Amino acid sequence: MTIPQQLFDIRTTDNCWNYVLPDGFGQDLDCIDGIPLEQVMRENPQLLVFPGVLGAHDDKLGEQTILNIKAGKLATQNMMGFLGTGQTRLAITSRFQKDGKDRDHFLHYLLQKVLALNLFDMSVSSGTDDIWDILLLYLFPFYLNRALNQGLFKSYQRADHNDPDLKGRVDIARHIKKNMPFMGNIAYQTREHTYDNRITQLIRHTIAYISRHEFSGPLFNSQAETRLAVNQITQATPSYQRQKLRQIIQLNVKLVDHPFYTEYEPLRKLCLQILRREGLSFGKEKDQVYGLLFDGAWLWEEYLNLLLAPLGYLHPKNKLGRKGDPIYMFEGERYPQYPDFYQLSKGTVIDAKYKPIKGLMPAREDLHQVITYLYLLQAGKGCYLYPAPESYPAKIGTISGYGGTLQSFGMKIPSGHTDYRDFCKQMQASEATLVDFFAAF
């Protein structure tokens, strides 16, 4: 009689340093313990990391770790999401989700803002697998639009013909089978450069799958760009047949390595995850990691840009747009530096921090970084902006030497809300407080 292996379902938060692992905990997480994220991604293609898979993050995202284990305790950093390996499933929610039974409203809110979605119906089941499926669906319009910005994927496809107008290589075996006795037709093959190929077919099948989901309307109709992209894929795939889904999935095991269509590889991986519905099932291949992770620091930074850009703040590290407006350490535009946000007319620098700030004083390296920015810009005011349980500005002090002031501002993140609409209303109130403060800063 085979004794079933014990299954572990672990739930913790980001930036948690002392989660006590359950008794009898196995060694499944050893394969990512203390391992740089870039290496974990390279060795586990079924692990999606947002936005790391885009290759657009220049904040040393790949050097951080997902987790560390020491003396039976698990420590996390800024990564949020879900992953499974072996007999273990791990959910990392935002630290502002106090009740583990409720939806992670803060993560959903950040995603909907940054990805420009308009989803308020959060009445679906709050099980981990349901959350996994929904988060994958959230990402699809973003990846789709990124890929279509490079144009429709075009590739050579083999086509079989049987007619009198020979235009390719004769298929002798098929010709003998179909055209004997000879009646004028010739069986031949051509290689045609076409938009109707394995990649666009995979995307078409994903669109069809999502269209059957209750969130499909808001997902596909929130942006004109997404509606156009869906129409382009639909028109480009006239040979689409729903019953060929399994065949299309098999064809797309191969990576997209085209030097021009770089954005189609993350889209391919996402489509496969959605269509296979792999989720975070237990019992996967040993030492293989499956899942979806989000960099909380990146999401927080891009969310703040939506609030601060209308106030005139530049965001040179914006990963969703162009990289521009850096400042330079040396004359001659040498050694560019990228503050999170700055405004020359006001002489202000804002450093966005997702990790918790304990007390008034930031970490030593963060302190030195902002002071450097103030010096290079000849600015007089610096501020650390971070999410917090309560909203309050706090003055850190006046800098000796060239002068200037430093302070911190904690943006209140509401907690304890079971209704998502109530959470959104509280977040809008926090946003108004933040905008008022930095408009006058």
C-alpha positions as CSV (number, residue, x, y, z in Angstrom):
1,M,0.0,0.0,0.0
2,T,1.4,3.4,-1.0
3,I,1.4,6.0,1.7
4,P,0.4,9.4,0.2
5,Q,3.0,12.1,0.7
6,Q,2.1,15.0,3.0
7,L,1.1,18.1,1.2
8,F,2.0,21.6,2.5
9,D,-0.1,24.7,1.8
10,I,1.8,27.7,3.1
11,R,0.5,31.3,3.2
12,T,2.7,34.3,4.2
13,T,3.1,37.9,3.2
14,D,5.8,40.0,1.6
15,N,8.6,41.4,3.8
16,C,7.9,38.8,6.5
17,W,11.0,37.7,8.3
18,N,9.9,35.1,10.8
19,Y,7.2,32.8,9.3
20,V,7.6,29.5,11.2
21,L,7.4,26.6,8.8
22,P,5.0,23.7,9.7
23,D,6.2,20.6,11.6
24,G,7.5,17.9,9.2
25,F,8.1,20.4,6.5
26,G,9.8,18.9,3.5
27,Q,12.7,20.2,1.5
28,D,10.8,21.3,-1.6
29,L,11.7,25.0,-1.2
30,D,15.4,24.3,-1.0
31,C,15.7,24.7,-4.8
32,I,14.9,28.4,-4.4
33,D,16.2,29.1,-0.9
34,G,18.6,32.1,-1.2
35,I,18.9,31.6,-5.0
36,P,18.9,34.9,-7.1
37,L,15.6,35.4,-8.9
38,E,17.3,35.5,-12.4
39,Q,18.7,32.0,-11.9
40,V,15.4,30.7,-10.6
41,M,13.6,32.0,-13.7
42,R,16.3,30.6,-16.0
43,E,16.0,27.1,-14.5
44,N,12.2,27.1,-14.2
45,P,10.5,28.3,-17.4
46,Q,7.1,27.6,-16.0
47,L,7.6,30.4,-13.4
48,L,6.4,33.7,-14.6
49,V,7.7,36.8,-13.0
50,F,6.2,40.2,-13.6
51,P,7.8,42.4,-14.9
52,G,11.1,40.5,-15.0
53,V,10.2,38.4,-18.0
54,L,9.9,41.6,-20.0
55,G,13.6,42.3,-19.6
56,A,12.8,45.9,-18.8
57,H,13.6,46.2,-15.1
58,D,16.9,47.8,-14.3
59,D,16.7,47.8,-10.5
60,K,18.7,44.6,-10.0
61,L,15.5,42.6,-9.8
62,G,17.3,39.4,-10.8
63,E,19.7,39.7,-7.9
64,Q,17.1,39.5,-5.2
65,T,15.8,36.2,-3.8
66,I,12.2,35.0,-3.5
67,L,12.8,33.6,0.0
68,N,15.4,32.6,2.5
69,I,15.1,29.8,5.1
70,K,17.0,29.7,8.3
71,A,16.4,27.8,11.5
72,G,13.0,26.6,10.4
73,K,11.8,30.2,9.6
74,L,11.0,31.6,6.2
75,A,11.8,35.2,5.2
76,T,10.4,36.9,2.1
77,Q,11.2,40.2,0.3
78,N,9.1,42.3,-2.1
79,M,7.8,39.4,-4.3
80,M,4.1,38.6,-4.1
81,G,2.2,35.8,-5.8
82,F,1.9,32.0,-5.9
83,L,4.3,29.2,-6.6
84,G,4.3,25.4,-6.3
85,T,7.1,22.9,-6.2
86,G,7.0,19.2,-5.3
87,Q,4.5,18.7,-2.6
88,T,4.5,22.4,-1.5
89,R,2.4,25.3,-2.5
90,L,3.3,28.8,-1.3
91,A,1.1,31.9,-1.5
92,I,2.8,35.3,-0.8
93,T,0.2,38.0,-0.3
94,S,0.8,41.7,0.4
95,R,1.5,42.5,4.0
96,F,-1.6,44.7,4.0
97,Q,-3.9,41.7,3.8
98,K,-4.6,41.0,7.4
99,D,-7.1,38.2,7.1
100,G,-5.8,35.3,5.1
101,K,-9.3,34.2,4.1
102,D,-10.0,37.5,2.2
103,R,-8.9,38.6,-1.3
104,D,-5.6,40.4,-1.5
105,H,-7.3,43.7,-2.3
106,F,-4.1,45.8,-2.4
107,L,-2.3,43.5,-4.9
108,H,-5.5,43.5,-7.1
109,Y,-5.8,47.3,-6.9
110,L,-2.2,47.9,-7.9
111,L,-2.5,45.5,-10.8
112,Q,-5.7,47.1,-12.1
113,K,-4.3,50.6,-11.9
114,V,-0.9,49.7,-13.5
115,L,-2.4,47.5,-16.2
116,A,-5.3,50.0,-16.8
117,L,-8.1,47.5,-16.1
118,N,-11.5,48.4,-14.8
119,L,-12.6,45.3,-12.8
120,F,-14.8,45.8,-9.7
121,D,-16.7,42.5,-9.6
122,M,-14.7,40.5,-7.1
123,S,-17.5,38.2,-6.0
124,V,-15.8,35.0,-7.3
125,S,-14.5,32.4,-4.9
126,S,-11.4,33.5,-3.0
127,G,-9.7,30.1,-3.3
128,T,-6.0,30.1,-4.2
129,D,-6.6,28.4,-7.5
130,D,-9.3,31.0,-8.5
131,I,-6.9,33.8,-7.6
132,W,-4.2,32.2,-9.7
133,D,-6.5,32.0,-12.7
134,I,-7.7,35.6,-12.3
135,L,-4.2,37.1,-12.0
136,L,-3.2,35.3,-15.2
137,L,-6.2,36.7,-17.0
138,Y,-5.3,40.2,-15.7
139,L,-1.9,40.0,-17.4
140,F,-3.1,38.9,-20.8
141,P,-4.2,42.3,-22.3
142,F,-0.9,43.9,-21.1
143,Y,1.3,41.2,-22.7
144,L,-0.9,41.1,-25.8
145,N,-0.6,44.8,-26.4
146,R,3.2,44.7,-25.8
147,A,3.5,42.0,-28.4
148,L,1.2,43.6,-31.0
149,N,3.2,46.9,-30.7
150,Q,6.0,44.9,-32.5
151,G,3.5,44.0,-35.3
152,L,1.6,40.8,-36.0
153,F,3.9,37.7,-35.7
154,K,4.8,36.5,-39.1
155,S,6.6,33.2,-39.9
156,Y,7.1,30.6,-42.7
157,Q,4.5,27.9,-42.8
158,R,4.4,24.7,-44.9
159,A,1.4,24.5,-47.1
160,D,0.2,21.5,-49.2
161,H,-1.3,22.1,-52.6
162,N,-2.7,19.9,-55.3
163,D,-3.5,21.8,-58.5
164,P,-2.1,22.4,-62.0
165,D,-0.3,25.6,-61.1
166,L,3.0,24.2,-59.8
167,K,4.8,26.8,-57.5
168,G,6.9,24.7,-55.1
169,R,8.6,21.4,-54.4
170,V,6.8,18.4,-55.8
171,D,5.6,16.0,-53.1
172,I,6.1,12.7,-55.0
173,A,4.5,10.3,-52.5
174,R,1.4,12.5,-52.1
175,H,1.3,13.1,-55.9
176,I,1.3,9.3,-56.6
177,K,-1.4,8.8,-54.0
178,K,-3.7,11.6,-55.2
179,N,-3.1,12.0,-58.9
180,M,-2.7,8.6,-60.4
181,P,-3.9,8.2,-63.1
182,F,-2.6,11.7,-64.0
183,M,-5.5,14.2,-64.6
184,G,-3.5,17.4,-64.7
185,N,-3.0,18.2,-61.0
186,I,0.3,18.1,-59.3
187,A,0.9,17.7,-55.5
188,Y,3.5,20.1,-54.2
189,Q,4.5,22.0,-51.1
190,T,5.3,25.7,-50.5
191,R,6.7,27.7,-47.7
192,E,4.6,30.8,-47.2
193,H,5.3,33.8,-45.0
194,T,2.0,34.2,-43.2
195,Y,0.4,35.7,-40.1
196,D,-1.7,32.5,-39.6
197,N,0.9,30.5,-37.6
198,R,1.4,28.6,-34.4
199,I,1.9,31.7,-32.3
200,T,-1.1,33.7,-33.6
201,Q,-3.2,30.5,-33.3
202,L,-2.1,30.1,-29.7
203,I,-3.1,33.7,-28.9
204,R,-6.5,33.1,-30.7
205,H,-7.2,30.0,-28.6
206,T,-6.4,32.0,-25.5
207,I,-8.7,34.8,-26.5
208,A,-11.4,32.3,-27.1
209,Y,-10.8,30.7,-23.7
210,I,-10.9,34.1,-21.9
211,S,-14.0,35.1,-23.8
212,R,-15.9,32.4,-21.9
213,H,-14.8,33.9,-18.5
214,E,-17.1,36.3,-16.6
215,F,-14.3,39.0,-16.7
216,S,-13.8,38.9,-20.4
217,G,-15.9,42.0,-21.1
218,P,-13.8,44.3,-18.8
219,L,-10.6,42.7,-19.8
220,F,-11.1,43.1,-23.6
221,N,-13.1,46.3,-23.6
222,S,-11.2,48.5,-21.0
223,Q,-8.8,49.9,-23.7
224,A,-9.2,50.6,-27.3
225,E,-5.7,49.2,-27.9
226,T,-6.8,45.8,-26.5
227,R,-9.9,45.8,-28.6
228,L,-7.8,46.5,-31.7
229,A,-5.3,43.8,-30.8
230,V,-8.0,41.2,-30.3
231,N,-9.5,42.1,-33.7
232,Q,-6.1,41.8,-35.4
233,I,-5.5,38.4,-34.0
234,T,-9.0,37.2,-35.0
235,Q,-8.6,38.4,-38.6
236,A,-5.1,37.0,-38.9
237,T,-6.2,33.4,-38.0
238,P,-8.9,32.3,-40.5
239,S,-7.8,28.6,-40.1
240,Y,-8.7,28.7,-36.3
241,Q,-10.6,25.6,-35.1
242,R,-11.4,25.1,-31.5
243,Q,-10.9,21.4,-31.6
244,K,-7.2,21.8,-32.5
245,L,-6.3,23.3,-29.1
246,R,-4.2,20.3,-28.0
247,Q,-2.3,20.3,-31.3
248,I,-1.6,24.1,-31.1
249,I,-0.3,23.7,-27.5
250,Q,2.1,20.9,-28.6
251,L,3.4,23.1,-31.4
252,N,4.1,26.0,-29.0
253,V,6.4,24.0,-26.7
254,K,9.2,25.6,-28.7
255,L,10.4,29.1,-27.6
256,V,10.0,32.2,-29.6
257,D,13.6,33.2,-30.3
258,H,13.1,35.7,-33.2
259,P,15.4,38.7,-32.6
260,F,12.6,41.1,-33.6
261,Y,9.5,39.6,-32.0
262,T,11.0,39.6,-28.4
263,E,7.7,40.4,-26.7
264,Y,6.0,37.3,-28.1
265,E,8.0,34.9,-25.9
266,P,6.5,36.1,-22.5
267,L,3.1,36.2,-24.2
268,R,3.6,32.6,-25.4
269,K,4.4,31.5,-21.9
270,L,1.4,33.2,-20.4
271,C,-0.9,31.7,-23.0
272,L,0.3,28.2,-22.3
273,Q,-0.2,28.8,-18.5
274,I,-3.8,30.0,-19.1
275,L,-4.7,27.2,-21.6
276,R,-3.1,24.4,-19.7
277,R,-4.6,25.6,-16.4
278,E,-1.6,24.2,-14.7
279,G,-2.1,26.4,-11.6
280,L,-0.2,25.4,-8.6
281,S,-1.0,21.7,-8.4
282,F,0.8,19.5,-5.9
283,G,2.9,16.6,-7.0
284,K,4.8,18.4,-9.9
285,E,8.2,17.3,-11.0
286,K,10.7,17.4,-8.2
287,D,12.8,20.6,-8.1
288,Q,10.7,22.3,-10.7
289,V,8.9,25.6,-9.8
290,Y,5.6,26.7,-11.2
291,G,3.8,29.9,-10.5
292,L,3.3,33.6,-10.9
293,L,5.2,36.3,-9.0
294,F,4.9,40.1,-9.0
295,D,7.6,42.5,-7.9
296,G,5.8,44.7,-5.3
297,A,8.4,47.4,-5.6
298,W,7.9,47.7,-9.3
299,L,4.1,47.8,-9.0
300,W,4.3,50.4,-6.3
301,E,6.6,52.6,-8.3
302,E,4.4,52.4,-11.5
303,Y,1.3,53.0,-9.4
304,L,2.8,56.2,-7.8
305,N,3.7,57.4,-11.3
306,L,0.0,57.6,-12.1
307,L,-0.5,59.9,-9.2
308,L,2.6,62.0,-9.4
309,A,3.0,62.5,-13.2
310,P,0.0,64.9,-13.4
311,L,1.8,67.0,-10.7
312,G,4.8,67.4,-13.0
313,Y,7.1,64.8,-11.5
314,L,9.4,63.0,-13.9
315,H,9.8,59.2,-13.6
316,P,12.9,58.3,-15.6
317,K,12.7,54.6,-14.5
318,N,9.3,54.1,-16.0
319,K,9.4,50.5,-17.3
320,L,6.1,50.8,-19.2
321,G,7.3,53.7,-21.3
322,R,10.5,55.1,-22.5
323,K,13.6,55.5,-20.4
324,G,14.5,59.2,-20.3
325,D,15.2,62.2,-18.3
326,P,18.1,60.8,-16.2
327,I,20.5,62.9,-14.2
328,Y,24.3,62.4,-14.5
329,M,27.0,61.9,-12.0
330,F,29.7,63.6,-14.2
331,E,29.8,66.3,-16.8
332,G,29.4,65.3,-20.4
333,E,26.4,63.1,-19.6
334,R,28.5,60.4,-18.0
335,Y,27.2,57.8,-15.6
336,P,23.4,58.3,-15.7
337,Q,21.4,58.1,-12.5
338,Y,17.7,57.4,-12.3
339,P,15.8,58.8,-9.3
340,D,12.3,57.4,-8.8
341,F,10.7,60.8,-9.2
342,Y,12.0,64.4,-9.3
343,Q,10.8,67.9,-10.3
344,L,13.4,70.5,-11.2
345,S,11.1,73.5,-10.9
346,K,10.4,72.7,-7.2
347,G,13.8,71.2,-6.4
348,T,12.3,68.0,-5.1
349,V,13.3,64.3,-5.2
350,I,11.0,61.5,-4.2
351,D,12.3,58.0,-3.4
352,A,9.6,55.3,-3.7
353,K,10.0,52.5,-1.2
354,Y,7.8,49.4,-1.1
355,K,9.6,47.7,1.8
356,P,8.6,48.8,5.3
357,I,10.3,51.8,6.8
358,K,10.8,51.4,10.6
359,G,10.8,54.6,12.5
360,L,11.9,57.9,10.9
361,M,15.3,56.9,9.5
362,P,15.6,55.0,6.2
363,A,18.3,52.4,5.7
364,R,21.8,53.9,5.3
365,E,22.2,53.1,1.6
366,D,18.7,54.7,0.9
367,L,19.7,57.8,2.8
368,H,22.9,58.2,0.9
369,Q,21.2,57.7,-2.4
370,V,18.7,60.4,-2.0
371,I,21.3,62.9,-0.7
372,T,23.4,62.2,-3.8
373,Y,20.3,63.0,-6.0
374,L,19.7,66.2,-4.1
375,Y,23.3,67.3,-4.6
376,L,23.4,66.5,-8.3
377,L,20.1,68.3,-8.9
378,Q,21.0,71.1,-6.5
379,A,17.6,70.4,-5.0
380,G,16.4,71.3,-1.5
381,K,13.8,68.7,-0.6
382,G,13.8,64.9,-0.5
383,C,11.1,62.5,0.5
384,Y,10.7,58.8,1.1
385,L,7.3,57.6,-0.1
386,Y,6.1,54.2,1.1
387,P,2.8,52.3,1.8
388,A,1.9,52.2,5.5
389,P,-1.0,51.2,7.8
390,E,-1.6,54.8,8.6
391,S,-1.0,58.1,6.7
392,Y,1.4,60.5,8.2
393,P,4.3,62.8,7.0
394,A,7.3,62.9,9.2
395,K,10.4,65.2,9.0
396,I,13.7,63.4,9.2
397,G,15.9,66.4,9.5
398,T,18.0,69.1,7.8
399,I,21.1,68.0,6.0
400,S,24.4,69.4,7.1
401,G,26.8,71.0,4.6
402,Y,24.9,72.2,1.5
403,G,21.6,72.0,3.4
404,G,18.2,70.6,2.3
405,T,15.6,68.7,4.2
406,L,14.6,65.1,4.2
407,Q,11.2,63.6,5.3
408,S,9.1,60.6,4.8
409,F,5.5,60.1,3.9
410,G,3.5,57.0,4.6
411,M,0.5,56.5,2.3
412,K,-2.3,54.8,4.2
413,I,-3.3,51.4,2.8
414,P,-6.7,50.3,4.2
415,S,-7.1,46.9,5.7
416,G,-9.9,44.7,7.1
417,H,-12.2,45.4,4.2
418,T,-14.2,42.4,2.9
419,D,-15.8,44.4,0.1
420,Y,-13.5,45.5,-2.7
421,R,-15.6,48.6,-3.6
422,D,-15.2,49.9,0.0
423,F,-11.5,49.2,-0.3
424,C,-11.3,51.2,-3.5
425,K,-13.1,54.2,-1.9
426,Q,-10.6,54.2,1.0
427,M,-7.7,54.0,-1.5
428,Q,-9.1,57.0,-3.4
429,A,-9.2,59.0,-0.1
430,S,-5.6,58.0,0.5
431,E,-4.7,59.1,-3.0
432,A,-6.3,62.5,-2.5
433,T,-4.3,63.0,0.6
434,L,-1.1,62.1,-1.2
435,V,-1.8,64.3,-4.1
436,D,-2.6,67.3,-1.9
437,F,0.7,66.8,0.1
438,F,3.0,66.5,-3.0
439,A,1.2,69.3,-4.8
440,A,2.3,71.6,-2.0
441,F,5.7,69.9,-1.3
